[in-house]
Amino acid sequence: ALETLKMFEKKDSRVKSAAATNLSFLYYLGNELEQATNYADLAVNSDRYNPAALTNKGNTVFANGDCEKAAEFYKEALRNDSLCTEALYNLGLAYKKLNKIDEALDCFLKLHAILPNSAQVLYQLASIYQIMEDPNQAIEWLLQLISVVPTDPHVLSKLGNLYDTEGDKSQAFHYYCESYRYFPSNIEVIEWLGAYYID
């Protein structure tokens, strides 16, 4: 794939930008940040209005720890294409990392309107409400999430934990048992169930 894409580097700017965007993404997936950054720069310089190139550039900046700058690239990508879901999702993550919780929530609620059954978006919404110390809303989003991925042991144990925190032992027991059924080696779940049976 890398060799094929490199053949397009000499073409006109739009083709070059598309090839460089894909090369940047492949290097990013391979955790070769320096190469990913070089191709992201090439893609953006070839076509400043390419939302995928701007998102990739934001990703490389985010990976280097500069969340503020990454957010700027994601916002620019969204100005060029308001339906660029990758940019919107990553902007939400950047805001979450920057502790701008209201802005992060806004991003993920917009994404939920576009992608109502996205497990990642539902999980992020639950996570944000947990940060905001609103366990009832977090539970609501996690219940929606398990309707999409009913066998995810991590989500099931998270639900068990939230119900336990809220004092609903029977619901907590149900979700911890479900989590244990799908992943019987999670020590935290085993400890909770053991303590429950002792009680």
N, CA, C and O of each residue as an XYZ file, in Angstrom:
796
protein
N       0.837     -1.205      0.000
C       0.000      0.000      0.000
C       0.871      1.254      0.000
O       0.606      2.217     -0.719
N       1.918      1.217      0.826
C       2.816      2.382      0.895
C       3.476      2.641     -0.453
O       3.543      3.782     -0.911
N       3.966      1.572     -1.088
C       4.640      1.726     -2.389
C       3.684      2.280     -3.439
O       4.048      3.167     -4.210
N       2.471      1.759     -3.467
C       1.474      2.220     -4.442
C       1.164      3.693     -4.236
O       1.124      4.466     -5.194
N       0.944      4.080     -2.983
C       0.598      5.476     -2.692
C       1.744      6.428     -3.015
O       1.521      7.562     -3.439
N       2.972      5.955     -2.811
C       4.131      6.823     -3.090
C       4.245      7.153     -4.577
O       4.851      8.160     -4.942
N       3.663      6.306     -5.445
C       3.691      6.566     -6.884
C       2.869      7.814     -7.232
O       3.105      8.441     -8.264
N       1.916      8.171     -6.383
C       1.046      9.313     -6.668
C       1.609     10.635     -6.168
O       1.017     11.690     -6.396
N       2.759     10.583     -5.482
C       3.334     11.807     -4.896
C       3.680     12.862     -5.938
O       3.661     14.055     -5.636
N       3.995     12.438     -7.163
C       4.435     13.391     -8.200
C       3.271     13.997     -8.979
O       3.482     14.862     -9.828
N       2.041     13.552     -8.700
C       0.870     13.997     -9.469
C       0.444     15.408     -9.057
O       1.120     16.069     -8.269
N      -0.702     15.860     -9.612
C      -1.178     17.204     -9.278
C      -1.583     17.281     -7.800
O      -1.693     16.263     -7.117
N      -1.798     18.503     -7.331
C      -1.904     18.729     -5.889
C      -3.032     17.950     -5.218
O      -2.862     17.485     -4.091
N      -4.194     17.795     -5.889
C      -5.307     17.109     -5.245
C      -5.016     15.614     -5.082
O      -5.292     15.030     -4.034
N      -4.460     15.008     -6.127
C      -4.096     13.584     -6.064
C      -2.968     13.395     -5.054
O      -2.974     12.452     -4.263
N      -1.994     14.314     -5.095
C      -0.871     14.255     -4.154
C      -1.390     14.349     -2.713
O      -0.937     13.617     -1.833
N      -2.342     15.256     -2.488
C      -2.893     15.435     -1.148
C      -3.598     14.167     -0.678
O      -3.433     13.754      0.469
N      -4.388     13.544     -1.563
C      -5.102     12.311     -1.202
C      -4.119     11.187     -0.883
O      -4.298     10.456      0.092
N      -3.081     11.053     -1.709
C      -2.075     10.001     -1.475
C      -1.330     10.265     -0.170
O      -1.124      9.351      0.629
N      -0.928     11.517      0.044
C      -0.193     11.869      1.270
C      -1.066     11.675      2.509
O      -0.576     11.286      3.569
N      -2.368     11.950      2.365
C      -3.303     11.734      3.483
C      -3.325     10.265      3.875
O      -3.238      9.926      5.055
N      -3.443      9.393      2.872
C      -3.472      7.956      3.153
C      -2.137      7.458      3.694
O      -2.103      6.625      4.600
N      -1.036      7.966      3.141
C       0.293      7.585      3.643
C       0.451      8.010      5.102
O       0.951      7.249      5.930
N       0.021      9.227      5.402
C       0.102      9.725      6.777
C      -0.669      8.806      7.720
O      -0.189      8.452      8.797
N      -1.882      8.426      7.289
C      -2.715      7.567      8.127
C      -2.070      6.198      8.337
O      -2.088      5.662      9.445
N      -1.496      5.632      7.265
C      -0.841      4.319      7.392
C       0.360      4.386      8.337
O       0.549      3.499      9.170
N       1.168      5.439      8.204
C       2.312      5.586      9.110
C       1.847      5.811     10.552
O       2.465      5.329     11.501
N       0.746      6.554     10.693
C       0.185      6.794     12.037
C      -0.250      5.473     12.662
O       0.019      5.221     13.836
N      -0.923      4.629     11.876
C      -1.335      3.315     12.373
C      -0.127      2.458     12.746
O      -0.180      1.668     13.688
N       0.961      2.624     11.996
C       2.184      1.877     12.279
C       3.027      2.507     13.386
O       4.134      2.051     13.676
N       2.490      3.558     13.997
C       3.154      4.260     15.108
C       4.484      4.889     14.689
O       5.391      5.036     15.508
N       4.595      5.259     13.409
C       5.788      5.960     12.912
C       5.408      7.447     12.807
O       5.096      7.951     11.728
N       5.443      8.125     13.954
C       4.903      9.482     14.039
C       5.645     10.492     13.175
O       5.039     11.405     12.614
N       6.955     10.325     13.070
C       7.726     11.292     12.284
C       7.296     11.259     10.814
O       7.058     12.300     10.202
N       7.200     10.039     10.257
C       6.767      9.888      8.859
C       5.314     10.334      8.701
O       4.961     10.980      7.715
N       4.478      9.985      9.678
C       3.062     10.386      9.630
C       2.953     11.904      9.608
O       2.131     12.456      8.876
N       3.775     12.584     10.404
C       3.772     14.051     10.452
C       4.222     14.638      9.128
O       3.615     15.585      8.627
N       5.301     14.074      8.547
C       5.806     14.565      7.256
C       4.729     14.491      6.169
O       4.510     15.450      5.429
N       4.060     13.333      6.086
C       3.030     13.177      5.049
C       1.780     13.999      5.358
O       1.103     14.464      4.440
N       1.471     14.180      6.635
C       0.327     15.024      7.000
C       0.602     16.466      6.562
O      -0.284     17.144      6.043
N       1.840     16.925      6.775
C       2.222     18.278      6.340
C       2.118     18.406      4.822
O       1.599     19.395      4.304
N       2.622     17.383      4.113
C       2.573     17.387      2.646
C       1.123     17.436      2.161
O       0.797     18.173      1.230
N       0.262     16.651      2.797
C      -1.153     16.597      2.408
C      -1.832     17.944      2.625
O      -2.576     18.416      1.765
N      -1.573     18.562      3.781
C      -2.193     19.851      4.095
C      -1.661     20.941      3.164
O      -2.424     21.788      2.700
N      -0.347     20.921      2.887
C       0.238     21.931      2.001
C      -0.257     21.787      0.560
O      -0.377     22.778     -0.161
N      -0.541     20.557      0.146
C      -1.031     20.319     -1.214
C      -2.494     20.740     -1.372
O      -2.896     21.213     -2.435
N      -3.290     20.566     -0.303
C      -4.713     20.941     -0.371
C      -5.180     21.317      1.032
O      -5.509     20.452      1.843
N      -5.202     22.616      1.303
C      -5.535     23.136      2.636
C      -6.999     22.877      3.008
O      -7.375     23.005      4.173
N      -7.825     22.515      2.020
C      -9.247     22.300      2.282
C      -9.615     20.823      2.402
O     -10.794     20.472      2.396
N      -8.606     19.961      2.512
C      -8.837     18.519      2.622
C      -9.075     18.169      4.105
O      -8.126     18.169      4.889
N     -10.340     17.869      4.504
C     -10.627     17.628      5.924
C      -9.892     16.401      6.481
O      -9.496     16.397      7.646
N      -9.710     15.368      5.660
C      -8.994     14.167      6.126
C      -7.526     14.489      6.408
O      -6.950     13.981      7.369
N      -6.923     15.336      5.567
C      -5.523     15.732      5.775
C      -5.394     16.532      7.067
O      -4.459     16.329      7.841
N      -6.336     17.441      7.293
C      -6.306     18.256      8.513
C      -6.526     17.399      9.759
O      -5.927     17.640     10.807
N      -7.396     16.397      9.627
C      -7.641     15.482     10.752
C      -6.382     14.683     11.063
O      -6.014     14.526     12.227
N      -5.719     14.175     10.017
C      -4.469     13.434     10.223
C      -3.412     14.316     10.878
O      -2.690     13.879     11.775
N      -3.330     15.559     10.418
C      -2.363     16.492     11.013
C      -2.687     16.689     12.493
O      -1.794     16.691     13.340
N      -3.976     16.855     12.791
C      -4.406     16.970     14.181
C      -4.032     15.741     14.991
O      -3.617     15.853     16.145
N      -4.179     14.559     14.384
C      -3.844     13.308     15.085
C      -2.361     13.241     15.440
O      -1.994     12.815     16.535
N      -1.511     13.665     14.501
C      -0.065     13.595     14.771
C       0.310     14.592     15.874
O       1.156     14.305     16.721
N      -0.331     15.766     15.850
C      -0.073     16.774     16.889
C      -0.586     16.271     18.239
O       0.074     16.434     19.266
N      -1.785     15.650     18.223
C      -2.387     15.080     19.440
C      -1.464     14.015     20.034
O      -1.242     13.978     21.244
N      -0.928     13.148     19.164
C      -0.041     12.067     19.618
C       1.237     12.618     20.241
O       1.848     11.971     21.091
N       1.641     13.824     19.814
C       2.826     14.461     20.399
C       2.489     15.278     21.643
O       3.361     15.939     22.207
N       1.219     15.236     22.075
C       0.847     15.836     23.356
C       0.311     17.256     23.306
O       0.013     17.832     24.352
N       0.179     17.843     22.107
C      -0.320     19.223     22.026
C      -1.810     19.203     21.663
O      -2.179     19.339     20.496
N      -2.652     19.032     22.676
C      -4.095     18.884     22.440
C      -4.735     20.181     21.948
O      -5.671     20.143     21.149
N      -4.237     21.332     22.419
C      -4.793     22.627     21.989
C      -4.625     22.802     20.476
O      -5.564     23.165     19.767
N      -3.409     22.534     20.007
C      -3.100     22.692     18.572
C      -3.884     21.663     17.753
O      -4.390     21.966     16.673
N      -3.974     20.427     18.293
C      -4.734     19.378     17.604
C      -6.194     19.815     17.438
O      -6.785     19.616     16.377
N      -6.771     20.408     18.484
C      -8.164     20.867     18.431
C      -8.347     21.900     17.320
O      -9.385     21.924     16.657
N      -7.332     22.759     17.113
C      -7.419     23.762     16.047
C      -7.497     23.101     14.663
O      -8.266     23.531     13.803
N      -6.688     22.046     14.463
C      -6.726     21.332     13.172
C      -8.080     20.637     12.981
O      -8.630     20.651     11.880
N      -8.620     20.030     14.047
C      -9.919     19.363     13.938
C     -11.010     20.387     13.620
O     -11.900     20.114     12.814
N     -10.944     21.571     14.253
C     -11.954     22.611     13.994
C     -11.859     23.104     12.546
O     -12.871     23.378     11.902
N     -10.617     23.211     12.047
C     -10.437     23.638     10.652
C     -11.005     22.583      9.699
O     -11.625     22.922      8.691
N     -10.791     21.303     10.022
C     -11.345     20.218      9.200
C     -12.871     20.309      9.186
O     -13.499     20.097      8.149
N     -13.463     20.624     10.337
C     -14.924     20.729     10.430
C     -15.456     21.960      9.700
O     -16.579     21.950      9.196
N     -14.652     23.015      9.645
C     -15.070     24.197      8.878
C     -15.147     23.856      7.385
O     -15.983     24.395      6.660
N     -14.266     22.959      6.937
C     -14.259     22.543      5.533
C     -15.296     21.474      5.224
O     -15.791     21.382      4.101
N     -15.623     20.662      6.232
C     -16.652     19.626      6.061
C     -17.299     19.370      7.417
O     -16.742     18.661      8.255
N     -18.464     19.944      7.624
C     -19.119     19.864      8.937
C     -19.544     18.445      9.302
O     -19.876     18.186     10.459
N     -19.542     17.513      8.333
C     -19.916     16.129      8.614
C     -18.708     15.196      8.708
O     -18.851     13.977      8.610
N     -17.525     15.770      8.898
C     -16.319     14.938      9.052
C     -16.333     14.333     10.455
O     -15.874     14.947     11.419
N     -16.873     13.111     10.547
C     -17.094     12.497     11.861
C     -15.785     12.217     12.605
O     -15.742     12.295     13.833
N     -14.726     11.894     11.869
C     -13.436     11.626     12.528
C     -12.931     12.880     13.241
O     -12.460     12.816     14.376
N     -13.037     14.014     12.560
C     -12.583     15.277     13.160
C     -13.429     15.622     14.376
O     -12.905     16.074     15.394
N     -14.744     15.408     14.272
C     -15.643     15.736     15.389
C     -15.370     14.830     16.586
O     -15.343     15.296     17.725
N     -15.168     13.540     16.331
C     -14.868     12.586     17.414
C     -13.542     12.961     18.089
O     -13.451     13.015     19.316
N     -12.523     13.219     17.268
C     -11.207     13.547     17.829
C     -11.203     14.893     18.531
O     -10.468     15.083     19.500
N     -12.016     15.833     18.056
C     -12.155     17.118     18.745
C     -12.754     16.887     20.126
O     -12.324     17.496     21.106
N     -13.753     16.003     20.201
C     -14.337     15.642     21.497
C     -13.299     15.055     22.438
O     -13.257     15.396     23.620
N     -12.452     14.159     21.902
C     -11.380     13.569     22.728
C     -10.379     14.627     23.190
O      -9.920     14.604     24.332
N     -10.045     15.559     22.283
C      -9.099     16.624     22.640
C      -9.676     17.486     23.757
O      -8.984     17.804     24.724
N     -10.950     17.863     23.620
C     -11.594     18.662     24.671
C     -11.639     17.896     25.993
O     -11.435     18.470     27.063
N     -11.907     16.593     25.904
C     -11.956     15.762     27.115
C     -10.594     15.762     27.807
O     -10.502     15.877     29.029
N      -9.540     15.629     27.002
C      -8.172     15.622     27.535
C      -7.817     16.982     28.145
O      -7.083     17.061     29.130
N      -8.352     18.054     27.538
C      -8.088     19.410     28.029
C      -9.014     19.784     29.194
O      -8.960     20.905     29.698
N      -9.857     18.847     29.614
C     -10.806     19.044     30.704
C     -11.863     20.106     30.365
O     -12.396     20.764     31.258
N     -12.157     20.265     29.076
C     -13.242     21.146     28.636
C     -14.458     20.240     28.413
O     -14.829     19.928     27.282
N     -15.056     19.835     29.517
C     -16.058     18.772     29.496
C     -17.328     19.179     28.743
O     -17.887     18.368     28.004
N     -17.792     20.419     28.919
C     -19.012     20.849     28.222
C     -18.822     20.825     26.709
O     -19.716     20.405     25.974
N     -17.644     21.280     26.243
C     -17.360     21.274     24.808
C     -17.272     19.841     24.281
O     -17.753     19.540     23.189
N     -16.644     18.954     25.080
C     -16.534     17.545     24.684
C     -17.924     16.925     24.579
O     -18.220     16.205     23.625
N     -18.769     17.208     25.559
C     -20.136     16.689     25.552
C     -20.881     17.159     24.304
O     -21.588     16.381     23.663
N     -20.720     18.423     23.969
C     -21.366     18.988     22.785
C     -20.940     18.228     21.519
O     -21.778     17.891     20.681
N     -19.633     17.960     21.387
C     -19.125     17.213     20.218
C     -19.750     15.829     20.132
O     -20.198     15.410     19.065
N     -19.781     15.118     21.257
C     -20.275     13.743     21.218
C     -21.796     13.684     21.049
O     -22.309     12.727     20.469
N     -22.522     14.686     21.541
C     -23.966     14.726     21.304
C     -24.261     14.985     19.821
O     -25.187     14.402     19.255
N     -23.460     15.872     19.193
C     -23.609     16.104     17.743
C     -23.319     14.815     16.977
O     -24.037     14.454     16.044
N     -22.256     14.130     17.389
C     -21.896     12.864     16.728
C     -22.995     11.833     16.903
O     -23.292     11.077     15.978
N     -23.600     11.795     18.081
C     -24.667     10.831     18.343
C     -25.852     11.072     17.398
O     -26.523     10.130     16.976
N     -26.096     12.339     17.075
C     -27.173     12.655     16.128
C     -26.850     12.128     14.725
O     -27.746     11.722     13.984
N     -25.550     12.141     14.369
C     -25.121     11.650     13.051
C     -24.990     10.124     13.043
O     -25.403      9.460     12.092
N     -24.403      9.575     14.128
C     -24.144      8.127     14.233
C     -24.825      7.570     15.490
O     -24.151      7.318     16.489
N     -26.146      7.374     15.457
C     -26.866      7.006     16.687
C     -26.480      5.650     17.284
O     -26.685      5.428     18.477
N     -25.925      4.742     16.476
C     -25.576      3.412     16.999
C     -24.077      3.185     17.113
O     -23.622      2.041     17.137
N     -23.310      4.260     17.183
C     -21.859      4.109     17.304
C     -21.499      3.774     18.749
O     -21.744      4.563     19.661
N     -20.912      2.589     18.945
C     -20.535      2.142     20.290
C     -19.530      3.106     20.917
O     -19.627      3.413     22.106
N     -18.560      3.589     20.124
C     -17.539      4.491     20.661
C     -18.156      5.792     21.164
O     -17.769      6.301     22.216
N     -19.120      6.332     20.407
C     -19.758      7.596     20.794
C     -20.583      7.397     22.062
O     -20.526      8.222     22.974
N     -21.347      6.308     22.125
C     -22.147      6.021     23.323
C     -21.251      5.868     24.548
O     -21.576      6.355     25.630
N     -20.117      5.184     24.367
C     -19.184      5.004     25.482
C     -18.631      6.353     25.960
O     -18.555      6.606     27.163
N     -18.248      7.215     25.010
C     -17.702      8.526     25.382
C     -18.740      9.371     26.114
O     -18.406     10.080     27.063
N     -20.001      9.298     25.676
C     -21.060     10.047     26.356
C     -21.226      9.564     27.796
O     -21.360     10.373     28.715
N     -21.217      8.241     27.990
C     -21.325      7.684     29.343
C     -20.134      8.133     30.192
O     -20.290      8.514     31.352
N     -18.957      8.080     29.597
C     -17.733      8.465     30.305
C     -17.781      9.932     30.737
O     -17.379     10.271     31.850
N     -18.272     10.796     29.853
C     -18.343     12.227     30.174
C     -19.336     12.479     31.304
O     -19.065     13.273     32.204
N     -20.481     11.808     31.260
C     -21.444     11.995     32.358
C     -20.893     11.456     33.678
O     -21.233     11.958     34.749
N     -20.047     10.441     33.594
C     -19.409      9.937     34.814
C     -18.439     10.984     35.362
O     -18.379     11.205     36.571
N     -17.681     11.626     34.476
C     -16.771     12.705     34.895
C     -17.568     13.854     35.518
O     -17.136     14.471     36.491
N     -18.748     14.128     34.931
C     -19.602     15.207     35.436
C     -20.357     14.808     36.707
O     -21.160     15.579     37.232
N     -20.087     13.594     37.193
C     -20.709     13.046     38.401
C     -22.236     13.005     38.283
O     -22.965     13.392     39.197
N     -22.690     12.520     37.121
C     -24.117     12.306     36.893
C     -24.312     10.817     36.559
O     -24.459     10.449     35.393
N     -24.310      9.957     37.615
C     -24.349      8.511     37.362
C     -25.609      8.042     36.639
O     -25.557      7.081     35.872
N     -26.751      8.713     36.876
C     -27.991      8.276     36.207
C     -27.890      8.421     34.698
O     -28.298      7.532     33.951
N     -27.336      9.561     34.250
C     -27.146      9.754     32.810
C     -26.109      8.769     32.267
O     -26.279      8.220     31.179
N     -25.036      8.549     33.030
C     -24.004      7.591     32.601
C     -24.622      6.204     32.419
O     -24.331      5.512     31.443
N     -25.475      5.803     33.364
C     -26.144      4.501     33.274
C     -27.032      4.439     32.032
O     -27.043      3.435     31.321
N     -27.784      5.526     31.774
C     -28.659      5.564     30.590
C     -27.870      5.315     29.302
O     -28.286      4.534     28.446
N     -26.715      5.999     29.179
C     -25.904      5.837     27.956
C     -25.290      4.447     27.885
O     -25.184      3.872     26.801
N     -24.880      3.896     29.037
C     -24.308      2.542     29.031
C     -25.376      1.498     28.678
O     -25.079      0.502     28.019
N     -26.611      1.731     29.116
C     -27.693      0.804     28.749
C     -27.942      0.839     27.240
O     -28.207     -0.194     26.625
N     -27.855      2.036     26.646
C     -27.955      2.128     25.182
C     -26.787      1.396     24.528
O     -26.941      0.727     23.505
N     -25.616      1.541     25.147
C     -24.408      0.913     24.596
C     -24.517     -0.609     24.604
O     -24.138     -1.256     23.628
N     -25.032     -1.194     25.693
C     -25.118     -2.666     25.704
C     -26.219     -3.185     24.783
O     -26.263     -4.379     24.487
N     -27.108     -2.300     24.327
C     -28.061     -2.748     23.306
C     -27.355     -2.874     21.952
O     -27.814     -3.596     21.067
N     -26.219     -2.153     21.802
C     -25.428     -2.227     20.570
C     -24.366     -3.322     20.679
O     -24.161     -4.085     19.735
N     -23.689     -3.400     21.835
C     -22.659     -4.432     22.064
C     -22.993     -5.188     23.365
O     -22.399     -4.919     24.409
N     -23.935     -6.125     23.297
C     -24.431     -6.767     24.525
C     -23.438     -7.689     25.234
O     -23.675     -8.080     26.377
N     -22.328     -8.042     24.576
C     -21.403     -9.006     25.189
C     -20.074     -8.371     25.613
O     -19.095     -9.086     25.826
N     -20.026     -7.049     25.739
C     -18.775     -6.387     26.128
C     -18.618     -6.446     27.654
O     -19.345     -5.759     28.373
N     -17.675     -7.262     28.155
C     -17.558     -7.433     29.609
C     -17.137     -6.154     30.334
O     -17.522     -5.938     31.483
N     -16.354     -5.313     29.675
C     -15.904     -4.068     30.310
C     -17.096     -3.141     30.566
O     -17.219     -2.557     31.643
N     -17.965     -3.013     29.571
C     -19.153     -2.155     29.710
C     -20.086     -2.728     30.774
O     -20.639     -1.981     31.581
N     -20.261     -4.046     30.780
C     -21.131     -4.690     31.770
C     -20.611     -4.477     33.193
O     -21.392     -4.218     34.109
N     -19.277     -4.588     33.378
C     -18.729     -4.373     34.724
C     -18.825     -2.903     35.119
O     -19.006     -2.588     36.296
N     -18.704     -2.000     34.142
C     -18.854     -0.566     34.417
C     -20.278     -0.278     34.901
O     -20.484      0.491     35.840
N     -21.252     -0.907     34.245
C     -22.644     -0.761     34.683
C     -22.826     -1.299     36.096
O     -23.484     -0.676     36.929
N     -22.236     -2.464     36.356
C     -22.295     -3.041     37.705
C     -21.729     -2.092     38.733
O     -22.304     -1.909     39.807
N     -20.586     -1.481     38.400
C     -19.930     -0.544     39.309
C     -20.807      0.677     39.582
O     -20.926      1.115     40.727
N     -21.424      1.229     38.523
C     -22.288      2.408     38.699
C     -23.508      2.075     39.552
O     -23.878      2.846     40.438
N     -24.131      0.932     39.287
C     -25.286      0.536     40.101
C     -24.873      0.317     41.556
O     -25.614      0.663     42.476
N     -23.683     -0.261     41.760
C     -23.174     -0.481     43.119
C     -22.977      0.854     43.835
O     -23.344      1.007     45.000
N     -22.390      1.820     43.119
C     -22.169      3.156     43.679
C     -23.495      3.812     44.056
O     -23.578      4.546     45.040
N     -24.527      3.537     43.262
C     -25.861      4.098     43.523
C     -26.633      3.321     44.594
O     -27.737      3.707     44.979
N     -26.034      2.218     45.069
C     -26.663      1.441     46.142
C     -27.650      0.389     45.672
O     -28.354     -0.199     46.493
N     -27.721      0.134     44.359
C     -28.639     -0.875     43.815
C     -27.869     -2.189     43.644
O     -27.351     -2.486     42.567
N     -27.808     -2.969     44.732
C     -26.988     -4.192     44.735
C     -27.506     -5.259     43.773
O     -26.715     -5.986     43.172
N     -28.829     -5.357     43.622
C     -29.350     -6.421     42.766
C     -29.004     -6.167     41.292
O     -28.641     -7.093     40.566
N     -29.118     -4.910     40.860
C     -28.731     -4.587     39.477
C     -27.217     -4.725     39.303
O     -26.742     -5.213     38.278
N     -26.469     -4.289     40.317
C     -25.013     -4.412     40.257
C     -24.637     -5.888     40.109
O     -23.794     -6.246     39.287
N     -25.273     -6.735     40.915
C     -25.007     -8.176     40.867
C     -25.302     -8.735     39.474
O     -24.518     -9.514     38.932
N     -26.437     -8.331     38.899
C     -26.821     -8.813     37.570
C     -25.738     -8.485     36.537
O     -25.321     -9.358     35.777
N     -25.279     -7.219     36.510
C     -24.314     -6.809     35.473
C     -22.914     -7.369     35.743
O     -22.179     -7.679     34.806
N     -22.547     -7.498     37.014
C     -21.250     -8.133     37.310
C     -21.278     -9.602     36.905
O     -20.284    -10.118     36.395
N     -22.401    -10.281     37.123
C     -22.522    -11.694     36.710
C     -22.418    -11.825     35.193
O     -21.753    -12.725     34.681
N     -23.087    -10.909     34.479
C     -23.016    -10.925     33.018
C     -21.581    -10.697     32.545
O     -21.105    -11.375     31.635
N     -20.898     -9.738     33.169
C     -19.506     -9.451     32.823
C     -18.634    -10.688     33.059
O     -17.797    -11.040     32.228
N     -18.846    -11.340     34.207
C     -18.083    -12.543     34.562
C     -18.342    -13.660     33.551
O     -17.431    -14.412     33.205
N     -19.584    -13.764     33.081
C     -19.947    -14.810     32.120
C     -19.147    -14.669     30.822
O     -18.733    -15.667     30.232
N     -18.931    -13.428     30.382
C     -18.211    -13.211     29.118
C     -16.696    -13.128     29.295
O     -15.940    -13.390     28.359
N     -16.258    -12.763     30.497
C     -14.811    -12.638     30.738
C     -14.523    -13.031     32.186
O     -14.433    -12.175     33.066
N     -14.381    -14.345     32.423
C     -14.275    -14.839     33.803
C     -12.929    -14.585     34.487
O     -12.730    -15.028     35.619
N     -11.994    -13.878     33.822
C     -10.704    -13.653     34.483
C     -10.486    -12.230     34.968
O      -9.361    -11.871     35.317
N     -11.526    -11.411     35.000
C     -11.373    -10.051     35.516
C     -11.398    -10.094     37.041
O     -12.439    -10.332     37.653
N     -10.233     -9.859     37.639
C     -10.071     -9.994     39.094
C     -11.002     -9.056     39.860
O     -11.560     -9.450     40.884
N     -11.181     -7.815     39.381
C     -12.052     -6.868     40.087
C     -13.488     -7.382     40.156
O     -14.157     -7.241     41.180
N     -13.953     -7.977     39.066
C     -15.318     -8.523     39.029
C     -15.416     -9.716     39.987
O     -16.389     -9.841     40.731
N     -14.412    -10.582     39.965
C     -14.402    -11.752     40.852
C     -14.407    -11.301     42.318
O     -15.130    -11.862     43.141
N     -13.593    -10.281     42.639
C     -13.549     -9.763     44.022
C     -14.917     -9.230     44.439
O     -15.386     -9.500     45.545
N     -15.556     -8.466     43.541
C     -16.860     -7.892     43.884
C     -17.879     -9.002     44.131
O     -18.629     -8.960     45.107
N     -17.901    -10.004     43.233
C     -18.862    -11.097     43.383
C     -18.587    -11.894     44.666
O     -19.518    -12.288     45.368
N     -17.310    -12.126     44.963
C     -16.943    -12.826     46.192
C     -17.446    -12.087     47.434
O     -18.021    -12.686     48.343
N     -17.213    -10.755     47.449
C     -17.662     -9.941     48.589
C     -19.179     -9.937     48.675
O     -19.741     -9.950     49.770
N     -19.850     -9.920     47.516
C     -21.325     -9.935     47.496
C     -21.840    -11.225     48.132
O     -22.764    -11.188     48.944
N     -21.245    -12.375     47.764
C     -21.688    -13.659     48.304
C     -21.395    -13.758     49.802
O     -22.177    -14.344     50.551
N     -20.276    -13.188     50.239
C     -19.965    -13.180     51.679
C     -21.037    -12.393     52.436
O     -21.532    -12.829     53.475
N     -21.389    -11.205     51.879
C     -22.449    -10.388     52.507
C     -23.758    -11.169     52.584
O     -24.758    -10.650     53.079
